[in-house]
Structures are given as C-alpha cells and as structure tokens.
C-alpha cells in the first residue's frame, strides 16, 4: 500500500516540477536582493527584462487563422 503511494508521489514529472519551482524561487529571491541594492540601472534592467519576457512567452502566439479554419 505504501509503495504504491510513493510510486505515484515520486514520478519524473513531479520531480522536475519541484526542481523548476525551486529554481523559480531562487531566482525570485536573487532578483529581490538585486533590487534591494537601490541601483536604478539594475532595477530598470530587471523590470525591462521581465516585461520583455512576459511579452515573448505569454499570451496567444501569432497564428495564421486561415490555417486553423478547416471546416
């Protein structure tokens, strides 16, 4: 019984998901410490970098609607 529970708990997907979450938290704390230096050049580069990353990696991708309409 216990072995089946741990087999579902420690899948490769969940381990990768946990590792990526840890990396995200580490990056967030590092960026927070950089901002706490009150260096405006560093703060602006962080804000611009996050804005560009948000623009590039979120939202709807550019899709040609003629290709998706089949019927």
C-alpha positions in Angstrom: 0.0 0.0 0.0 2.7 2.5 1.0 4.8 1.6 -2.0 2.0 2.4 -4.5 1.6 5.8 -2.8 5.3 6.7 -3.1 5.4 5.4 -6.6 2.7 8.0 -7.6 4.3 10.7 -5.5 7.9 10.5 -7.0 7.2 10.5 -10.7 9.7 12.1 -13.0 7.2 14.8 -13.9 6.6 15.8 -10.2 10.3 15.8 -9.5 11.0 18.0 -12.5 8.1 20.3 -11.5 9.5 20.6 -7.9 13.0 21.3 -9.2 11.7 24.1 -11.6 9.7 25.6 -8.7 12.8 25.7 -6.5 14.8 27.3 -9.4 12.0 29.9 -9.8 12.0 30.7 -6.0 15.9 31.0 -6.1 15.7 33.4 -9.0 13.0 35.5 -7.3 15.0 35.9 -4.1 18.1 36.8 -6.1 16.2 39.4 -8.1 14.8 40.8 -4.8 18.3 41.1 -3.4 19.5 42.9 -6.5 16.6 45.4 -6.3 17.4 46.0 -2.6 20.7 47.5 -3.7 18.7 50.5 -4.9 20.9 50.7 -8.1 18.5 52.2 -10.6 20.4 50.7 -13.6 19.9 47.2 -12.2 16.3 47.8 -11.2 15.4 49.1 -14.7 17.2 46.2 -16.4 15.2 43.7 -14.2 11.9 45.5 -15.0 12.6 45.7 -18.7 13.8 42.1 -18.8 10.6 40.9 -17.1 8.5 42.9 -19.4 10.2 41.6 -22.5 10.0 38.0 -21.1 6.3 38.5 -20.4 5.7 39.8 -23.9 7.5 37.0 -25.6 6.4 34.0 -23.5 2.8 34.6 -22.5 -0.5 35.3 -24.3 -1.7 34.0 -27.6 1.0 33.1 -30.2 0.9 34.5 -33.6 -1.3 32.1 -35.5 -2.5 32.4 -39.1 -6.3 32.0 -38.8 -6.5 30.7 -42.4 -4.5 27.6 -41.4 -6.7 26.8 -38.4 -10.1 27.1 -40.1 -10.6 23.7 -41.7 -14.4 23.4 -41.8 
